[in-house]
Amino acid sequence: MRNKAETRTCSACREKAQKSELLRVVRTPEGFVVFDRSRKMNGRGAYLCRKQTCLDKAKKSASIRNSLGCPIPEEVLNELEKEITHAG
Ligand SMILES: [Zn+2]
């Protein structure tokens, strides 16, 4: 494998993508779920494509909840939505 880029699986559509292209949501050791813009925070993480369809799936699907151990709070979903919208 000459490709050094790390890949991660989107928790909504189960497709693999480069880590740098995915959005990361993390549940911190303190129990807060946050949008991890730096992708470097400690905690249980879930990845999502920069796609509205994946965000919509993430709202409904249990897989994100399973990855994080709890649902994504509304304000974090809003942040992700903004990020996706601005990325075009
Ligand atoms: Zn996806």
PDB file of the backbone (N, CA, C, O) and the ligand in Angstrom, with CONECT records:
HET     ZN  A 101       1
ATOM      1  N   MET A   1       0.851  -1.197   0.000  1.00  0.00           N
ATOM      2  CA  MET A   1       0.000   0.000   0.000  1.00  0.00           C
ATOM      3  C   MET A   1       0.884   1.242   0.000  1.00  0.00           C
ATOM      4  O   MET A   1       1.619   1.492   0.955  1.00  0.00           O
ATOM      5  N   ARG A   2       0.807   2.008  -1.066  1.00  0.00           N
ATOM      6  CA  ARG A   2       1.647   3.196  -1.057  1.00  0.00           C
ATOM      7  C   ARG A   2       0.866   4.389  -0.513  1.00  0.00           C
ATOM      8  O   ARG A   2       1.441   5.436  -0.214  1.00  0.00           O
ATOM      9  N   ASN A   3      -0.425   4.223  -0.390  1.00  0.00           N
ATOM     10  CA  ASN A   3      -1.244   5.314   0.125  1.00  0.00           C
ATOM     11  C   ASN A   3      -1.152   5.369   1.647  1.00  0.00           C
ATOM     12  O   ASN A   3      -1.638   4.483   2.350  1.00  0.00           O
ATOM     13  N   LYS A   4      -0.522   6.423   2.131  1.00  0.00           N
ATOM     14  CA  LYS A   4      -0.326   6.527   3.567  1.00  0.00           C
ATOM     15  C   LYS A   4      -1.536   7.118   4.278  1.00  0.00           C
ATOM     16  O   LYS A   4      -1.665   7.023   5.499  1.00  0.00           O
ATOM     17  N   ALA A   5      -2.414   7.728   3.499  1.00  0.00           N
ATOM     18  CA  ALA A   5      -3.558   8.403   4.113  1.00  0.00           C
ATOM     19  C   ALA A   5      -4.434   7.387   4.833  1.00  0.00           C
ATOM     20  O   ALA A   5      -4.733   6.310   4.318  1.00  0.00           O
ATOM     21  N   GLU A   6      -4.822   7.756   6.006  1.00  0.00           N
ATOM     22  CA  GLU A   6      -5.686   6.878   6.780  1.00  0.00           C
ATOM     23  C   GLU A   6      -7.110   6.945   6.250  1.00  0.00           C
ATOM     24  O   GLU A   6      -7.598   8.016   5.887  1.00  0.00           O
ATOM     25  N   THR A   7      -7.756   5.820   6.209  1.00  0.00           N
ATOM     26  CA  THR A   7      -9.159   5.835   5.823  1.00  0.00           C
ATOM     27  C   THR A   7     -10.020   5.454   7.019  1.00  0.00           C
ATOM     28  O   THR A   7      -9.603   4.721   7.916  1.00  0.00           O
ATOM     29  N   ARG A   8     -11.224   5.975   6.994  1.00  0.00           N
ATOM     30  CA  ARG A   8     -12.198   5.676   8.039  1.00  0.00           C
ATOM     31  C   ARG A   8     -13.529   5.374   7.360  1.00  0.00           C
ATOM     32  O   ARG A   8     -13.767   5.762   6.217  1.00  0.00           O
ATOM     33  N   THR A   9     -14.377   4.682   8.084  1.00  0.00           N
ATOM     34  CA  THR A   9     -15.680   4.339   7.543  1.00  0.00           C
ATOM     35  C   THR A   9     -16.726   5.327   8.048  1.00  0.00           C
ATOM     36  O   THR A   9     -16.810   5.609   9.243  1.00  0.00           O
ATOM     37  N   CYS A  10     -17.513   5.843   7.121  1.00  0.00           N
ATOM     38  CA  CYS A  10     -18.610   6.726   7.503  1.00  0.00           C
ATOM     39  C   CYS A  10     -19.643   5.912   8.264  1.00  0.00           C
ATOM     40  O   CYS A  10     -20.058   4.845   7.812  1.00  0.00           O
ATOM     41  N   SER A  11     -20.051   6.408   9.400  1.00  0.00           N
ATOM     42  CA  SER A  11     -20.991   5.664  10.233  1.00  0.00           C
ATOM     43  C   SER A  11     -22.397   5.650   9.650  1.00  0.00           C
ATOM     44  O   SER A  11     -23.235   4.855  10.075  1.00  0.00           O
ATOM     45  N   ALA A  12     -22.660   6.513   8.692  1.00  0.00           N
ATOM     46  CA  ALA A  12     -24.001   6.560   8.112  1.00  0.00           C
ATOM     47  C   ALA A  12     -24.117   5.658   6.889  1.00  0.00           C
ATOM     48  O   ALA A  12     -25.032   4.838   6.818  1.00  0.00           O
ATOM     49  N   CYS A  13     -23.209   5.796   5.927  1.00  0.00           N
ATOM     50  CA  CYS A  13     -23.344   5.033   4.680  1.00  0.00           C
ATOM     51  C   CYS A  13     -22.380   3.857   4.608  1.00  0.00           C
ATOM     52  O   CYS A  13     -22.433   3.072   3.662  1.00  0.00           O
ATOM     53  N   ARG A  14     -21.500   3.725   5.596  1.00  0.00           N
ATOM     54  CA  ARG A  14     -20.544   2.614   5.684  1.00  0.00           C
ATOM     55  C   ARG A  14     -19.509   2.629   4.559  1.00  0.00           C
ATOM     56  O   ARG A  14     -18.852   1.616   4.319  1.00  0.00           O
ATOM     57  N   GLU A  15     -19.354   3.739   3.879  1.00  0.00           N
ATOM     58  CA  GLU A  15     -18.332   3.818   2.840  1.00  0.00           C
ATOM     59  C   GLU A  15     -17.040   4.342   3.423  1.00  0.00           C
ATOM     60  O   GLU A  15     -17.034   5.170   4.334  1.00  0.00           O
ATOM     61  N   LYS A  16     -15.944   3.840   2.874  1.00  0.00           N
ATOM     62  CA  LYS A  16     -14.645   4.299   3.353  1.00  0.00           C
ATOM     63  C   LYS A  16     -14.233   5.564   2.619  1.00  0.00           C
ATOM     64  O   LYS A  16     -14.493   5.733   1.428  1.00  0.00           O
ATOM     65  N   ALA A  17     -13.588   6.440   3.361  1.00  0.00           N
ATOM     66  CA  ALA A  17     -13.069   7.661   2.763  1.00  0.00           C
ATOM     67  C   ALA A  17     -11.831   8.084   3.530  1.00  0.00           C
ATOM     68  O   ALA A  17     -11.580   7.607   4.637  1.00  0.00           O
ATOM     69  N   GLN A  18     -11.062   8.980   2.936  1.00  0.00           N
ATOM     70  CA  GLN A  18      -9.893   9.466   3.639  1.00  0.00           C
ATOM     71  C   GLN A  18     -10.334  10.216   4.884  1.00  0.00           C
ATOM     72  O   GLN A  18     -11.310  10.965   4.890  1.00  0.00           O
ATOM     73  N   LYS A  19      -9.572   9.978   5.929  1.00  0.00           N
ATOM     74  CA  LYS A  19      -9.892  10.586   7.208  1.00  0.00           C
ATOM     75  C   LYS A  19     -10.056  12.099   7.072  1.00  0.00           C
ATOM     76  O   LYS A  19     -10.938  12.698   7.686  1.00  0.00           O
ATOM     77  N   SER A  20      -9.189  12.707   6.255  1.00  0.00           N
ATOM     78  CA  SER A  20      -9.208  14.164   6.126  1.00  0.00           C
ATOM     79  C   SER A  20     -10.464  14.672   5.426  1.00  0.00           C
ATOM     80  O   SER A  20     -10.776  15.861   5.486  1.00  0.00           O
ATOM     81  N   GLU A  21     -11.177  13.773   4.768  1.00  0.00           N
ATOM     82  CA  GLU A  21     -12.381  14.197   4.059  1.00  0.00           C
ATOM     83  C   GLU A  21     -13.647  13.976   4.876  1.00  0.00           C
ATOM     84  O   GLU A  21     -14.738  14.385   4.480  1.00  0.00           O
ATOM     85  N   LEU A  22     -13.484  13.334   6.001  1.00  0.00           N
ATOM     86  CA  LEU A  22     -14.654  13.034   6.820  1.00  0.00           C
ATOM     87  C   LEU A  22     -14.771  14.013   7.987  1.00  0.00           C
ATOM     88  O   LEU A  22     -13.794  14.625   8.419  1.00  0.00           O
ATOM     89  N   LEU A  23     -15.978  14.131   8.468  1.00  0.00           N
ATOM     90  CA  LEU A  23     -16.207  14.918   9.677  1.00  0.00           C
ATOM     91  C   LEU A  23     -16.176  13.970  10.862  1.00  0.00           C
ATOM     92  O   LEU A  23     -16.707  12.861  10.791  1.00  0.00           O
ATOM     93  N   ARG A  24     -15.564  14.397  11.933  1.00  0.00           N
ATOM     94  CA  ARG A  24     -15.477  13.525  13.107  1.00  0.00           C
ATOM     95  C   ARG A  24     -16.309  14.099  14.249  1.00  0.00           C
ATOM     96  O   ARG A  24     -16.250  15.288  14.562  1.00  0.00           O
ATOM     97  N   VAL A  25     -17.069  13.223  14.845  1.00  0.00           N
ATOM     98  CA  VAL A  25     -17.811  13.573  16.048  1.00  0.00           C
ATOM     99  C   VAL A  25     -17.244  12.714  17.158  1.00  0.00           C
ATOM    100  O   VAL A  25     -17.003  11.521  16.970  1.00  0.00           O
ATOM    101  N   VAL A  26     -17.033  13.310  18.297  1.00  0.00           N
ATOM    102  CA  VAL A  26     -16.378  12.578  19.362  1.00  0.00           C
ATOM    103  C   VAL A  26     -17.168  12.688  20.663  1.00  0.00           C
ATOM    104  O   VAL A  26     -17.752  13.724  20.979  1.00  0.00           O
ATOM    105  N   ARG A  27     -17.162  11.602  21.390  1.00  0.00           N
ATOM    106  CA  ARG A  27     -17.694  11.655  22.747  1.00  0.00           C
ATOM    107  C   ARG A  27     -16.499  11.704  23.678  1.00  0.00           C
ATOM    108  O   ARG A  27     -15.731  10.748  23.782  1.00  0.00           O
ATOM    109  N   THR A  28     -16.358  12.812  24.341  1.00  0.00           N
ATOM    110  CA  THR A  28     -15.186  13.022  25.188  1.00  0.00           C
ATOM    111  C   THR A  28     -15.271  12.149  26.434  1.00  0.00           C
ATOM    112  O   THR A  28     -16.345  11.674  26.803  1.00  0.00           O
ATOM    113  N   PRO A  29     -14.115  11.943  27.080  1.00  0.00           N
ATOM    114  CA  PRO A  29     -14.139  11.156  28.326  1.00  0.00           C
ATOM    115  C   PRO A  29     -15.093  11.746  29.369  1.00  0.00           C
ATOM    116  O   PRO A  29     -15.557  11.037  30.262  1.00  0.00           O
ATOM    117  N   GLU A  30     -15.380  13.038  29.252  1.00  0.00           N
ATOM    118  CA  GLU A  30     -16.311  13.679  30.194  1.00  0.00           C
ATOM    119  C   GLU A  30     -17.764  13.405  29.820  1.00  0.00           C
ATOM    120  O   GLU A  30     -18.679  13.719  30.581  1.00  0.00           O
ATOM    121  N   GLY A  31     -17.968  12.817  28.644  1.00  0.00           N
ATOM    122  CA  GLY A  31     -19.327  12.458  28.255  1.00  0.00           C
ATOM    123  C   GLY A  31     -20.018  13.460  27.353  1.00  0.00           C
ATOM    124  O   GLY A  31     -21.214  13.335  27.090  1.00  0.00           O
ATOM    125  N   PHE A  32     -19.275  14.466  26.868  1.00  0.00           N
ATOM    126  CA  PHE A  32     -19.862  15.431  25.954  1.00  0.00           C
ATOM    127  C   PHE A  32     -19.654  14.976  24.523  1.00  0.00           C
ATOM    128  O   PHE A  32     -18.579  14.488  24.173  1.00  0.00           O
ATOM    129  N   VAL A  33     -20.669  15.132  23.697  1.00  0.00           N
ATOM    130  CA  VAL A  33     -20.511  14.851  22.279  1.00  0.00           C
ATOM    131  C   VAL A  33     -20.240  16.164  21.564  1.00  0.00           C
ATOM    132  O   VAL A  33     -21.025  17.107  21.665  1.00  0.00           O
ATOM    133  N   VAL A  34     -19.139  16.221  20.849  1.00  0.00           N
ATOM    134  CA  VAL A  34     -18.747  17.454  20.178  1.00  0.00           C
ATOM    135  C   VAL A  34     -18.299  17.161  18.747  1.00  0.00           C
ATOM    136  O   VAL A  34     -17.892  16.046  18.421  1.00  0.00           O
ATOM    137  N   PHE A  35     -18.385  18.185  17.903  1.00  0.00           N
ATOM    138  CA  PHE A  35     -17.841  18.111  16.562  1.00  0.00           C
ATOM    139  C   PHE A  35     -16.340  18.344  16.680  1.00  0.00           C
ATOM    140  O   PHE A  35     -15.903  19.418  17.093  1.00  0.00           O
ATOM    141  N   ASP A  36     -15.563  17.345  16.321  1.00  0.00           N
ATOM    142  CA  ASP A  36     -14.114  17.402  16.472  1.00  0.00           C
ATOM    143  C   ASP A  36     -13.484  17.873  15.169  1.00  0.00           C
ATOM    144  O   ASP A  36     -13.087  17.080  14.316  1.00  0.00           O
ATOM    145  N   ARG A  37     -13.408  19.190  15.049  1.00  0.00           N
ATOM    146  CA  ARG A  37     -12.888  19.789  13.824  1.00  0.00           C
ATOM    147  C   ARG A  37     -11.440  19.376  13.552  1.00  0.00           C
ATOM    148  O   ARG A  37     -11.046  19.214  12.397  1.00  0.00           O
ATOM    149  N   SER A  38     -10.657  19.206  14.604  1.00  0.00           N
ATOM    150  CA  SER A  38      -9.240  18.875  14.445  1.00  0.00           C
ATOM    151  C   SER A  38      -9.026  17.379  14.210  1.00  0.00           C
ATOM    152  O   SER A  38      -7.946  16.964  13.788  1.00  0.00           O
ATOM    153  N   ARG A  39     -10.045  16.578  14.482  1.00  0.00           N
ATOM    154  CA  ARG A  39      -9.971  15.114  14.391  1.00  0.00           C
ATOM    155  C   ARG A  39      -8.891  14.541  15.303  1.00  0.00           C
ATOM    156  O   ARG A  39      -8.331  13.485  15.008  1.00  0.00           O
ATOM    157  N   LYS A  40      -8.599  15.212  16.386  1.00  0.00           N
ATOM    158  CA  LYS A  40      -7.506  14.767  17.251  1.00  0.00           C
ATOM    159  C   LYS A  40      -7.934  14.581  18.694  1.00  0.00           C
ATOM    160  O   LYS A  40      -7.121  14.230  19.550  1.00  0.00           O
ATOM    161  N   MET A  41      -9.182  14.810  18.958  1.00  0.00           N
ATOM    162  CA  MET A  41      -9.617  14.732  20.344  1.00  0.00           C
ATOM    163  C   MET A  41      -9.695  13.292  20.823  1.00  0.00           C
ATOM    164  O   MET A  41      -9.938  12.370  20.045  1.00  0.00           O
ATOM    165  N   ASN A  42      -9.485  13.123  22.115  1.00  0.00           N
ATOM    166  CA  ASN A  42      -9.624  11.803  22.710  1.00  0.00           C
ATOM    167  C   ASN A  42     -11.088  11.461  22.877  1.00  0.00           C
ATOM    168  O   ASN A  42     -11.934  12.338  23.055  1.00  0.00           O
ATOM    169  N   GLY A  43     -11.372  10.181  22.815  1.00  0.00           N
ATOM    170  CA  GLY A  43     -12.731   9.750  23.069  1.00  0.00           C
ATOM    171  C   GLY A  43     -13.228   8.824  21.980  1.00  0.00           C
ATOM    172  O   GLY A  43     -12.505   8.494  21.040  1.00  0.00           O
ATOM    173  N   ARG A  44     -14.466   8.413  22.123  1.00  0.00           N
ATOM    174  CA  ARG A  44     -15.079   7.532  21.138  1.00  0.00           C
ATOM    175  C   ARG A  44     -15.537   8.370  19.968  1.00  0.00           C
ATOM    176  O   ARG A  44     -16.313   9.312  20.132  1.00  0.00           O
ATOM    177  N   GLY A  45     -15.059   8.029  18.789  1.00  0.00           N
ATOM    178  CA  GLY A  45     -15.378   8.850  17.635  1.00  0.00           C
ATOM    179  C   GLY A  45     -16.252   8.158  16.615  1.00  0.00           C
ATOM    180  O   GLY A  45     -16.281   6.930  16.526  1.00  0.00           O
ATOM    181  N   ALA A  46     -16.957   8.955  15.854  1.00  0.00           N
ATOM    182  CA  ALA A  46     -17.708   8.469  14.705  1.00  0.00           C
ATOM    183  C   ALA A  46     -17.397   9.397  13.546  1.00  0.00           C
ATOM    184  O   ALA A  46     -17.196  10.597  13.735  1.00  0.00           O
ATOM    185  N   TYR A  47     -17.360   8.838  12.352  1.00  0.00           N
ATOM    186  CA  TYR A  47     -17.041   9.636  11.177  1.00  0.00           C
ATOM    187  C   TYR A  47     -18.237   9.742  10.259  1.00  0.00           C
ATOM    188  O   TYR A  47     -19.075   8.843  10.187  1.00  0.00           O
ATOM    189  N   LEU A  48     -18.298  10.860   9.562  1.00  0.00           N
ATOM    190  CA  LEU A  48     -19.403  11.124   8.647  1.00  0.00           C
ATOM    191  C   LEU A  48     -18.867  11.788   7.388  1.00  0.00           C
ATOM    192  O   LEU A  48     -17.986  12.645   7.462  1.00  0.00           O
ATOM    193  N   CYS A  49     -19.399  11.395   6.227  1.00  0.00           N
ATOM    194  CA  CYS A  49     -19.068  12.088   4.988  1.00  0.00           C
ATOM    195  C   CYS A  49     -19.588  13.515   5.058  1.00  0.00           C
ATOM    196  O   CYS A  49     -20.499  13.823   5.826  1.00  0.00           O
ATOM    197  N   ARG A  50     -19.002  14.370   4.254  1.00  0.00           N
ATOM    198  CA  ARG A  50     -19.515  15.737   4.133  1.00  0.00           C
ATOM    199  C   ARG A  50     -20.695  15.744   3.184  1.00  0.00           C
ATOM    200  O   ARG A  50     -20.658  16.398   2.141  1.00  0.00           O
ATOM    201  N   LYS A  51     -21.714  15.038   3.532  1.00  0.00           N
ATOM    202  CA  LYS A  51     -22.882  14.928   2.662  1.00  0.00           C
ATOM    203  C   LYS A  51     -24.139  15.102   3.484  1.00  0.00           C
ATOM    204  O   LYS A  51     -24.257  14.581   4.593  1.00  0.00           O
ATOM    205  N   GLN A  52     -25.066  15.835   2.925  1.00  0.00           N
ATOM    206  CA  GLN A  52     -26.334  16.034   3.611  1.00  0.00           C
ATOM    207  C   GLN A  52     -27.034  14.697   3.816  1.00  0.00           C
ATOM    208  O   GLN A  52     -27.673  14.485   4.847  1.00  0.00           O
ATOM    209  N   THR A  53     -26.920  13.792   2.844  1.00  0.00           N
ATOM    210  CA  THR A  53     -27.607  12.508   2.965  1.00  0.00           C
ATOM    211  C   THR A  53     -27.070  11.707   4.153  1.00  0.00           C
ATOM    212  O   THR A  53     -27.825  11.032   4.854  1.00  0.00           O
ATOM    213  N   CYS A  54     -25.762  11.792   4.364  1.00  0.00           N
ATOM    214  CA  CYS A  54     -25.186  11.055   5.487  1.00  0.00           C
ATOM    215  C   CYS A  54     -25.578  11.695   6.809  1.00  0.00           C
ATOM    216  O   CYS A  54     -25.790  11.002   7.804  1.00  0.00           O
ATOM    217  N   LEU A  55     -25.671  13.013   6.817  1.00  0.00           N
ATOM    218  CA  LEU A  55     -26.105  13.696   8.034  1.00  0.00           C
ATOM    219  C   LEU A  55     -27.547  13.320   8.356  1.00  0.00           C
ATOM    220  O   LEU A  55     -27.896  13.061   9.508  1.00  0.00           O
ATOM    221  N   ASP A  56     -28.366  13.295   7.329  1.00  0.00           N
ATOM    222  CA  ASP A  56     -29.762  12.906   7.543  1.00  0.00           C
ATOM    223  C   ASP A  56     -29.859  11.486   8.087  1.00  0.00           C
ATOM    224  O   ASP A  56     -30.652  11.201   8.984  1.00  0.00           O
ATOM    225  N   LYS A  57     -29.035  10.599   7.526  1.00  0.00           N
ATOM    226  CA  LYS A  57     -29.023   9.219   8.011  1.00  0.00           C
ATOM    227  C   LYS A  57     -28.561   9.170   9.458  1.00  0.00           C
ATOM    228  O   LYS A  57     -29.092   8.426  10.282  1.00  0.00           O
ATOM    229  N   ALA A  58     -27.557   9.986   9.738  1.00  0.00           N
ATOM    230  CA  ALA A  58     -26.992   9.985  11.089  1.00  0.00           C
ATOM    231  C   ALA A  58     -28.029  10.397  12.123  1.00  0.00           C
ATOM    232  O   ALA A  58     -27.995   9.931  13.262  1.00  0.00           O
ATOM    233  N   LYS A  59     -28.948  11.267  11.729  1.00  0.00           N
ATOM    234  CA  LYS A  59     -29.980  11.705  12.658  1.00  0.00           C
ATOM    235  C   LYS A  59     -30.896  10.555  13.037  1.00  0.00           C
ATOM    236  O   LYS A  59     -31.368  10.459  14.170  1.00  0.00           O
ATOM    237  N   LYS A  60     -31.139   9.670  12.050  1.00  0.00           N
ATOM    238  CA  LYS A  60     -32.110   8.602  12.284  1.00  0.00           C
ATOM    239  C   LYS A  60     -31.470   7.281  12.691  1.00  0.00           C
ATOM    240  O   LYS A  60     -32.033   6.511  13.469  1.00  0.00           O
ATOM    241  N   SER A  61     -30.274   7.036  12.145  1.00  0.00           N
ATOM    242  CA  SER A  61     -29.733   5.688  12.291  1.00  0.00           C
ATOM    243  C   SER A  61     -29.137   5.436  13.669  1.00  0.00           C
ATOM    244  O   SER A  61     -28.703   6.363  14.354  1.00  0.00           O
ATOM    245  N   ALA A  62     -29.123   4.195  14.054  1.00  0.00           N
ATOM    246  CA  ALA A  62     -28.601   3.807  15.357  1.00  0.00           C
ATOM    247  C   ALA A  62     -27.094   3.606  15.324  1.00  0.00           C
ATOM    248  O   ALA A  62     -26.467   3.481  16.375  1.00  0.00           O
ATOM    249  N   SER A  63     -26.503   3.573  14.130  1.00  0.00           N
ATOM    250  CA  SER A  63     -25.089   3.215  14.058  1.00  0.00           C
ATOM    251  C   SER A  63     -24.205   4.281  14.694  1.00  0.00           C
ATOM    252  O   SER A  63     -23.213   3.962  15.349  1.00  0.00           O
ATOM    253  N   ILE A  64     -24.569   5.551  14.497  1.00  0.00           N
ATOM    254  CA  ILE A  64     -23.806   6.628  15.127  1.00  0.00           C
ATOM    255  C   ILE A  64     -23.954   6.528  16.632  1.00  0.00           C
ATOM    256  O   ILE A  64     -22.993   6.669  17.389  1.00  0.00           O
ATOM    257  N   ARG A  65     -25.168   6.283  17.032  1.00  0.00           N
ATOM    258  CA  ARG A  65     -25.431   6.162  18.464  1.00  0.00           C
ATOM    259  C   ARG A  65     -24.591   5.027  19.059  1.00  0.00           C
ATOM    260  O   ARG A  65     -24.071   5.134  20.169  1.00  0.00           O
ATOM    261  N   ASN A  66     -24.475   3.950  18.298  1.00  0.00           N
ATOM    262  CA  ASN A  66     -23.667   2.830  18.775  1.00  0.00           C
ATOM    263  C   ASN A  66     -22.188   3.193  18.832  1.00  0.00           C
ATOM    264  O   ASN A  66     -21.475   2.789  19.751  1.00  0.00           O
ATOM    265  N   SER A  67     -21.737   3.953  17.846  1.00  0.00           N
ATOM    266  CA  SER A  67     -20.330   4.337  17.831  1.00  0.00           C
ATOM    267  C   SER A  67     -19.998   5.251  18.999  1.00  0.00           C
ATOM    268  O   SER A  67     -18.937   5.141  19.614  1.00  0.00           O
ATOM    269  N   LEU A  68     -20.923   6.152  19.291  1.00  0.00           N
ATOM    270  CA  LEU A  68     -20.643   7.147  20.326  1.00  0.00           C
ATOM    271  C   LEU A  68     -21.104   6.699  21.707  1.00  0.00           C
ATOM    272  O   LEU A  68     -20.584   7.146  22.730  1.00  0.00           O
ATOM    273  N   GLY A  69     -22.075   5.820  21.712  1.00  0.00           N
ATOM    274  CA  GLY A  69     -22.649   5.422  22.982  1.00  0.00           C
ATOM    275  C   GLY A  69     -23.803   6.305  23.409  1.00  0.00           C
ATOM    276  O   GLY A  69     -24.368   6.121  24.487  1.00  0.00           O
ATOM    277  N   CYS A  70     -24.157   7.271  22.558  1.00  0.00           N
ATOM    278  CA  CYS A  70     -25.294   8.151  22.817  1.00  0.00           C
ATOM    279  C   CYS A  70     -25.627   8.899  21.529  1.00  0.00           C
ATOM    280  O   CYS A  70     -24.809   8.925  20.610  1.00  0.00           O
ATOM    281  N   PRO A  71     -26.799   9.502  21.444  1.00  0.00           N
ATOM    282  CA  PRO A  71     -27.147  10.231  20.211  1.00  0.00           C
ATOM    283  C   PRO A  71     -26.355  11.530  20.067  1.00  0.00           C
ATOM    284  O   PRO A  71     -25.799  12.043  21.038  1.00  0.00           O
ATOM    285  N   ILE A  72     -26.313  12.050  18.845  1.00  0.00           N
ATOM    286  CA  ILE A  72     -25.653  13.340  18.611  1.00  0.00           C
ATOM    287  C   ILE A  72     -26.610  14.457  19.018  1.00  0.00           C
ATOM    288  O   ILE A  72     -27.745  14.494  18.541  1.00  0.00           O
ATOM    289  N   PRO A  73     -26.181  15.356  19.880  1.00  0.00           N
ATOM    290  CA  PRO A  73     -27.063  16.459  20.295  1.00  0.00           C
ATOM    291  C   PRO A  73     -27.417  17.368  19.117  1.00  0.00           C
ATOM    292  O   PRO A  73     -26.680  17.484  18.139  1.00  0.00           O
ATOM    293  N   GLU A  74     -28.568  17.998  19.258  1.00  0.00           N
ATOM    294  CA  GLU A  74     -29.088  18.865  18.194  1.00  0.00           C
ATOM    295  C   GLU A  74     -28.072  19.937  17.773  1.00  0.00           C
ATOM    296  O   GLU A  74     -27.901  20.194  16.582  1.00  0.00           O
ATOM    297  N   GLU A  75     -27.409  20.554  18.736  1.00  0.00           N
ATOM    298  CA  GLU A  75     -26.497  21.649  18.380  1.00  0.00           C
ATOM    299  C   GLU A  75     -25.282  21.150  17.597  1.00  0.00           C
ATOM    300  O   GLU A  75     -24.727  21.872  16.769  1.00  0.00           O
ATOM    301  N   VAL A  76     -24.874  19.905  17.870  1.00  0.00           N
ATOM    302  CA  VAL A  76     -23.751  19.341  17.120  1.00  0.00           C
ATOM    303  C   VAL A  76     -24.200  19.012  15.691  1.00  0.00           C
ATOM    304  O   VAL A  76     -23.454  19.215  14.733  1.00  0.00           O
ATOM    305  N   LEU A  77     -25.414  18.508  15.566  1.00  0.00           N
ATOM    306  CA  LEU A  77     -25.959  18.245  14.232  1.00  0.00           C
ATOM    307  C   LEU A  77     -26.019  19.545  13.426  1.00  0.00           C
ATOM    308  O   LEU A  77     -25.718  19.564  12.233  1.00  0.00           O
ATOM    309  N   ASN A  78     -26.411  20.624  14.097  1.00  0.00           N
ATOM    310  CA  ASN A  78     -26.472  21.919  13.420  1.00  0.00           C
ATOM    311  C   ASN A  78     -25.092  22.374  12.968  1.00  0.00           C
ATOM    312  O   ASN A  78     -24.934  22.920  11.876  1.00  0.00           O
ATOM    313  N   GLU A  79     -24.098  22.147  13.812  1.00  0.00           N
ATOM    314  CA  GLU A  79     -22.723  22.508  13.450  1.00  0.00           C
ATOM    315  C   GLU A  79     -22.258  21.717  12.228  1.00  0.00           C
ATOM    316  O   GLU A  79     -21.654  22.263  11.305  1.00  0.00           O
ATOM    317  N   LEU A  80     -22.554  20.422  12.246  1.00  0.00           N
ATOM    318  CA  LEU A  80     -22.155  19.566  11.137  1.00  0.00           C
ATOM    319  C   LEU A  80     -22.843  20.017   9.856  1.00  0.00           C
ATOM    320  O   LEU A  80     -22.249  20.037   8.778  1.00  0.00           O
ATOM    321  N   GLU A  81     -24.114  20.380  10.007  1.00  0.00           N
ATOM    322  CA  GLU A  81     -24.881  20.808   8.845  1.00  0.00           C
ATOM    323  C   GLU A  81     -24.276  22.081   8.243  1.00  0.00           C
ATOM    324  O   GLU A  81     -24.180  22.223   7.024  1.00  0.00           O
ATOM    325  N   LYS A  82     -23.876  22.989   9.114  1.00  0.00           N
ATOM    326  CA  LYS A  82     -23.240  24.230   8.651  1.00  0.00           C
ATOM    327  C   LYS A  82     -21.963  23.917   7.916  1.00  0.00           C
ATOM    328  O   LYS A  82     -21.687  24.475   6.854  1.00  0.00           O
ATOM    329  N   GLU A  83     -21.182  23.017   8.490  1.00  0.00           N
ATOM    330  CA  GLU A  83     -19.894  22.636   7.908  1.00  0.00           C
ATOM    331  C   GLU A  83     -20.111  22.057   6.504  1.00  0.00           C
ATOM    332  O   GLU A  83     -19.387  22.386   5.565  1.00  0.00           O
ATOM    333  N   ILE A  84     -21.101  21.205   6.385  1.00  0.00           N
ATOM    334  CA  ILE A  84     -21.386  20.566   5.099  1.00  0.00           C
ATOM    335  C   ILE A  84     -21.861  21.602   4.087  1.00  0.00           C
ATOM    336  O   ILE A  84     -21.429  21.608   2.934  1.00  0.00           O
ATOM    337  N   THR A  85     -22.750  22.473   4.534  1.00  0.00           N
ATOM    338  CA  THR A  85     -23.310  23.478   3.639  1.00  0.00           C
ATOM    339  C   THR A  85     -22.227  24.422   3.143  1.00  0.00           C
ATOM    340  O   THR A  85     -22.189  24.769   1.962  1.00  0.00           O
ATOM    341  N   HIS A  86     -21.347  24.837   4.047  1.00  0.00           N
ATOM    342  CA  HIS A  86     -20.293  25.771   3.657  1.00  0.00           C
ATOM    343  C   HIS A  86     -19.249  25.129   2.757  1.00  0.00           C
ATOM    344  O   HIS A  86     -18.638  25.798   1.923  1.00  0.00           O
ATOM    345  N   ALA A  87     -19.047  23.815   2.932  1.00  0.00           N
ATOM    346  CA  ALA A  87     -18.085  23.122   2.092  1.00  0.00           C
ATOM    347  C   ALA A  87     -18.614  22.991   0.674  1.00  0.00           C
ATOM    348  O   ALA A  87     -17.861  22.710  -0.257  1.00  0.00           O
ATOM    349  N   GLY A  88     -19.899  23.195   0.520  1.00  0.00           N
ATOM    350  CA  GLY A  88     -20.512  23.134  -0.803  1.00  0.00           C
ATOM    351  C   GLY A  88     -20.710  21.715  -1.241  1.00  0.00           C
ATOM    352  O   GLY A  88     -21.216  21.473  -2.336  1.00  0.00           O
TER     353      GLY A  88
HETATM  354 ZN    ZN A 101     -21.338   8.607   4.359  1.00  0.00          ZN2+
END
